Amino acid sequence: MTEQSAPEALEASRKIPVKRVIGLLLGIACLVVSFVLPGSEELTHEGMVSIGILLMAICFWMCDVLPVGVTGLLGAILLSVLGVVNNFGAAWSGFVSFTPWFIFGIFIMTAIMIKTSLGTRLVQALVGKAGTKPKSIVLAYMIATAIVSMFMTDTGAVAVGMALALPFLRGINAKETHPNLGRCLALGIAFAAILGGFITPFGHSLNVLCAGLLTSTYGVTIDFFQWFVPGLIIAVLLVPFCWFVICKVFPPEDLSEEEAALVTGSGDKEPMTATDIKALIYMVVLVAGFIAGNWVPVLSNVNVIMVMLAVAFLPGIEIVTWKDFQDNVGWGVVLMVGGVMSMAGACSSTGAAGFLVNLLLATGVMNLPILLGLILIMAIAYVIHTFVPAAPALCALFVPPVMGYCVAAGVSPAIFVMLMASVTAGSFLLPLSPPMLVSFSEGYYTSGELTKAGWLCAIVYVLVEVLVVYFVGSALGLPIIPA
C-alpha cells in the first residue's frame, strides 16, 4: 500500500491546479490584447499597455500563477521591455520609492515581537485581569490582540493570540465541553487583529502600500496622528461591538474556577530579561520617532525605520540577530509592493490612471452624495475581497481611479486610501484571508459559523470605517488636492 501511495502522491503533486492555468491564460490574454490594440485620443498605446500589464499581474496574483514577488518583478520589467516607459530606471522607479523600503524595515517590529516576550506578557497581563467570566476572557484576548496587531502583521498577531489561547482551550477540552467559548475566542482574536492592524500607519503592509500610492500620485502624505486617531476610534468602537455580536451569536459556556485558572497558563511568570527591557525601550523610541516626524521633516517614516533597523543590531543592543530579521521579512510582499508602485507610476505617467478615473465618473457615481458613493464603493471592494483575497492587487486596481473620484468630488483622496487599506486587511464573512485562515485552521468554528457571526460585523465595519475616516479625517486636515 505504501509503495503505491508514494508514486501516486508524487504524481498528484505534479498536477497543475486549474486555477493557475486559467490565471496564466487570462493574464497573457490581457497583455496581448493591450499590446495589439492601437491607442486613441482618450488613451495612448503606452497607457493601454500599462493597464494590460497591471491586469496581467492582478490575474497572476489572484490565481497564484507565480510567487507574488516574482509577479511584481515581472510587471516592472515588462514596462521597459514593451516600451511603456522611456528607460530601465523609470520601469523600476517603484523599487526606489520609500514604500517597499519602509515595509522592509517594519518587519523588524515583527521579529522583535516574536523573539521577545513582549506580546506574550501583554496578552497575559490583560487576560489575567478578566477573572472567571468567559465573556470577559474573550474581550481581554481581543483587546490584547488588537494592541499587538498595531506593531506587527495581522496574521502574526492572530498567531500570537491563538498560541496563548490554545493551551487554555485544550486544557478545558473546549471542542467537547465549551464549543461556544472556543468559537468566541478563535473568532474574536482574528477579528481584533484585523481591526488593530489599522490603528497605526505601520500596523499592516497594506497601510503602507496605499499611503505610498497617495504619495507617488499626488506628492502628499498622511501623518501619524491623521491615521492613528481615526484608527483608534474605529477600534474602540468596533472591538466591543464585534465582541458583543460574537458572544450573542455563540454564548460562551461558564467556567469553573479551576478551568479559568488555566487561561494564562500555569506557573510563576518569569521576570523580564535584559533583551525584553531593551526591546520595550526600542519600541517606545521607534514610535516616538514616527510621531516626532509630524514636526521634524528629516524624521520621515522611512528615515526613522531605517535608522532604527540599524540600531537593533548595534553592539550592546542586539535585540535580534540578522537571521531572526531575515526569517521574518516578507520578501515576497516587499517585491510585490515595489512592482505595484512601478506599475501604478506607469499608469499615472501614461495617462491610464486618468482614463480609469473618467470611466469611473461615467458610471454616475458622481451624481451620488459623496458619503453614499464611498459607502457603495467600499461595500463593493469588501465583497470582492471576501471572495478574491488578493489585497495588494485590489488596492492597485481600486486606489488610483477612486482617488481621482475623491479629487473631483472635492474631498481628500487620503480618505479613500485609508478606507481601502482597512477593508482589504481581512473579511469577517469567509475564512480566505490570511488572518482568518490562521484562526480557522485550528478547527474551533466552521465557515458557516464565521458568516453567521460576521455578517452584521461586516456591515457595521464598512459603515463605521467610512463615517469615522470621512468626518474625523477631514477634521484632522487630510490633504485636499485641487481638481
N, C-alpha and C positions, 0 to 999 in steps of 0.2 A: 504493500500500500504506500509506504514511504517512498519507494523507488519510483513509483508512478506519479506521486503528487509533486515531487520536486520539478520534473520537466514541465508538468502542467502549469505549476506556479511561475516557472521561468517564461513559458510561452505567454501566459496571461500578462506578465509584466511588460512584454514587448508590444502588446497591443496598444495602439494609439487611441486615446479617447476620442469619440466622435466630436465632442465639443471643441477640441483643439483643431481638428481638421476643418470644421466649419469656420472657426475663428480665423484660421490661416487663409482660407479661400476668400472670406469676406474682406479681410484686411488687404489682401492683394488686389481684389476687385476695386476697392475704394481707391487704392493708389493708382492703378492702371487707368481707371475712368477719369480721375482728376488730371492725369498727365496727358491723356489723349484729347480731352475736351479743350477747345480754344477759349481764350479769355473773352471778356466783354467789357462794356463801359462800366458796368456795376462792379465787376470783379476781374482783376488781371489774371493771366495764366499762372503767374507765380503765387498769387493768393489762392487760386483754386488748388494748386498742388500742395500748398501748406495745409489746407483743410484736409486734403486726401491723406497726407502723412499723419496728421493728428487722428483722423478716423481710423486709419490702419493701426496706429498704436493703441487706440481705445479697443478695437476688436481683439488685438493680441492680449491686452491686459485682461479684458473681461473673460476671455476663453483660455487663459493660461497657455497661450501658444509658445511663448518664450519666457524665461525668467524676467521678472518685472524690470530689473536693472538693465538687462540686455536690450529689451524693447526701447527703453529710454535712450540708450546709446545709439540704437539703430535709427530712431527718429531723428536724432541730431545729425548723424552723418548723411542721411538722405536729403536733408535741407541743402547740403553742399553739393552732393553728387547730382541731384536733379535740378540744380541751378535756381533754387528758390531764393537764396541769399547770395551775396556777391563773393564771399570768401569763407575760408575754413573757420576763421575766428568768429565771424558772425553766426555761423552754424552752431558753434559751441558756446555761445555767449551765456546761455543759461547756467553753465557749469562754473562760470567766473562771477556770477551774481552771488549775493550774500546768502540766498535762501538755502541751497544744498549744503553750504558750509556751516550754517547755523544748525541745520538738522543734524549734520555730522557731529557737531560739538555737543549738542544737548544729550547725546547718548551717554555722556559722562555721568549725568544725573541718574540714569537707569542703572549704570554699572555700580554707582555708589549705593543706591538703594538695595541692590541685590547683594553686594559684597558686605555691607554693614547690617546692623540690626535695627536701624532707624525705623524702617517701615514696620517691622515686627513689633517693636516697642510701642509705636503709635497705636496700632490696632489693639494690642493687648491692654494698653492703658485705658482706651475708650471702652472696650468691651468689658473690661474688669469692673467698670462702674455701672454696668447695665443691670446687675442684680440677677434675680431668677426669673424675671418676666420674659417670656420668649419674644414678644414684640419689641421690648427694649433692647434685647440682644441683637435682633435683626437691624434695628435702627442704628445701633452702635457700630456694627460691622459696615453698614452703608456709609455712615459719616466718615469712618476711618478710611475706607477705600476711596472715597471721593477726595479726601485730602492727599492720600498717597498718589492718586492719579494726577494731581496738579504738577507733580515733579517727575513723572515717568509715563511711558506709554499706557494707554488704557488697557491694552492686553496684559502688560506687565503688572498693572495694578490689580486686575482680576486674578492673576496668578498668585500674587501676594495674599490677597483676601481669601481666596479659596484654600491656599496652603495652610492658613491659620484656622479656617473653619472646618476643614476636613477631619482633623483629629477629633474635634468635638462631635461632629456629625456621625463619625464612625463609632465613637465611644458610646453614644446613646442609641446606636443602631437606627439612625433616622429613617432609612428607607423602609424599615419594617414597622417601627413603633412611633415615629414622628415624621411621616412623609410630608406633611404641610410645612413643618419647620424647615425641612431640607429644601423644599421648593422656595420658600421665602428667602432663605439665606443665599441660595445659588442665584436666584433671580435678582435679589436686591443688590448683591455685590456687583453683578455685571451692569445693572442699570446705573448704580452710583459711580462706577468707573467711567462710564460714558459721559455722565454729567460733570464729574470732576475734571476730566481732561480738557474741558472748555474753559475752566476758570482762569487759567493763565495762558498767555500767548505762546508759551513754550510747552504746554501740557500735552500736546499732540502734534505730530508732524504735519497733519492737515492744517492746523492753525498757522504754522509757519509757511506752508505752501500757498495757502490762499492769500495771506498777507503779502507774500512775495509777488504774487500775480498783481496785486494792487500797486505795489511799489514799481514794478517793472513797466506797468501800463501808464500810470499817472504820476509817478515820482513822489508819492506821498506815503506816509507810514501811519500805523496805529500805535500810539504809545502804550506803555504798560497799564496805566490806570484806565485808559479808554477801553481796554479789553477786559481788565480784571474786574472792574466794578459791575458791568452787565453780567459777566460770567459768574461772579459770586452771587449776585441777586438771583439769577436763574437757578443756581444750585441750591440756594437757601429755600427757594420756593418749591422746586421740583423733587429734591431728595425726600423731604417729608411727604409730599403728595404721592410719589411712587411707592414709598413705604406703606402709606395708608391703603392704597389700592391693592398692592400685593397681599398685605395681611388681611384685607377684606375678602379678596377672592379665595385665598388659601389661609384660613385662620390657623395660626400655629398652635400646636398642642402644648399644654402646660408641662413644666419640667419639675422634677423633684430637686431638692437642694443638692443631692449627690450628682445628678445629671448637670445641673447648672454650674457646678464647681469645675466641670471639665472644659468650660467654654474658653478659658485662656490657657489651657494646658496645666500640667501638674509640675510641682517642684518650685523651688525658690527662683526668682529671677536673678540672673547674673548681673553684676554691675556693668556699666558701660565701659568698654575698652578704650584705650587711647585712640584707636582708629575711629571708633564711634564718635568720640568727642571732637576729633579733628573734622570728621565728616559733617557733623552738625554745624560747626563754625563755618566750614566751607560753604554749605548750602545757604546759610544766612548771608554770608558775604556775596555769594553769587546773585541771590535775589535782590539784595541791596544795590548791586551794580546795575541790574536791569532797571530798577526803579530810578536810580540816580541819572540814568540815561535820558529821562524826561527833561532834565535841565542842563546836563553836560553833554554837548553834541558828540564829543570823542568817545563817550561811553555808549556807543551803539550796541545793539544786541549781539551782533556778530563779533565785535571787538571784545566785549565782556566775556563771551563764552570761549573765545579762542585763548585769551589770556588766562582765564580760569582753568581751561583744559590743560595748559602747560603747568600751572601751579599745582594741579593734582598729582603731578609726578616729580615735583621738586624733592631733593634730598631733605629728609627730616619731616616731610609731609606725606608723600607716597600713600595716599588714601587707597588707591587701587594700582594694580600693575598694568603695563601696556597690554598684556594678554587679556586681563579682565575687560579692559575697554574694547579691544578688538572683538572679543566674543559677544559683546552686547551691541556693537554697531550694526545697524540695519543697512548694510552696504547696498542691497537692492533698492531700498527706499531712497537713499542718497542719490544713486544713479538715475532712478526713475524721476525724481524731482528735478534733477538737472535737465533731463530730456524734456519734461513738461515745460520748464521755463524756456528752453530753447525754442520749442515748437510754438508756445504762446507768443514769444517775441517775434517769431517769423510771421505769425498770423497778424500781429499788430502792424509790423513794418510793411507788409504787402497789401494792407487794406482789407484782409479777410475778416478780421475782427469787426470792423465797421460794417461789412456786408452782413455778418451774422446778427449784429445789432439791428440793422434795418429789417431783416427777416422777422426778428422777434417783435419789433414795433408794429410790423404789418399784421400781426395776429389780432390786433385790437386791444392788447393788454394795457396800452397807454390810455385807453378810454375808461379803465377801472380806477378807482381811488388807489393811491399808492400802497396803502396798508393791505387792501384786499388783493392787489396784484402780487405783493410779496408773499402773502399767505398762500395764494394759489400756486405760485412758482415753487415755494418751499415744500408744499404738500406733494407736488409732482416729483420733486427731487427726492423726497423722503421715500415715496413709494417705489421709485425706480431703484434707489439704493437698497431697499429691502430685498428686492429680487435679484439685483445685479450689484453685489457689494464691492465694486471696483472704485473706491472712493477717490483716489487721485485722478483717475480718468474722468470721472463725472465732474470733478472740480475744474479740470482743464476744459471740459466741454461747456459747462454752465457759466463759469465765472466771467470770462471776457464779455460775452454778449449781455448778460444781465447787469454787469457793472455799467455798460453803456446805457441800458434802460434806466438805471438809477440816475445817471448824469442827466439824461434827457428829462427825467421827472423832477429834477432839482433837489435830489437827496444825495447823501454821501454814498459813494459806491462801497465804502468800507462797511456799511451796514450789511450789504449782501455778502461780502467777503466773510464776515463773522458768522452769518447765518449758514452759509454753505459749509464752512468748516464744522459747525456744530451738528447739522443734520446728517452729514456723511460719516460721522465718527462711529455710528452703530445704530441698529434698528431694534426697537422693542417688539417687533412683530414676528420675525423668523430668526432662527439661530444660524445665520450665514456669515455675519461679520465676525472678525477675529475675537473681539471681547466676549461676544455671546457664545462663540464656539468653545472657548476655554471653559466657561461655566457649564454649558450644555453637555460637554463631553464627560462630566462626572456622573451623569445619569440621574440627577435628582428631579428633573422635570422633562416633559415631552415638548415637542414643537407646538402641539395644540395648546398645552398649558401655558406656554410662553405667550401665544397670541391672546389667550383668554385674559391673562393678567396685563398684557402690554398694549392692547388696542386703545384703551382710554388714555393711558400714559402717553402714547404716541401722539394722539390728537392734541392733548393739553401741552405736550412738549413743543410741538410746532407753533401753536398759538402763543405760548408764553415767550418762546425764543424771539419771535417776530416783534411782539409788543415791547418786550424789555429792550432788545437791541435797538429798535427804532426810536423809542422815546428816550431811554437813558443814554444811548449812544449820541443822539442828536444834542441832548443837554450837555454832554461832555465835550462837544465840539469836534466830532469826527469830521474829517476834511470833506468839503463840498467842492466839486470840480465844475467850473463854468461850462455850460453846454456849448 
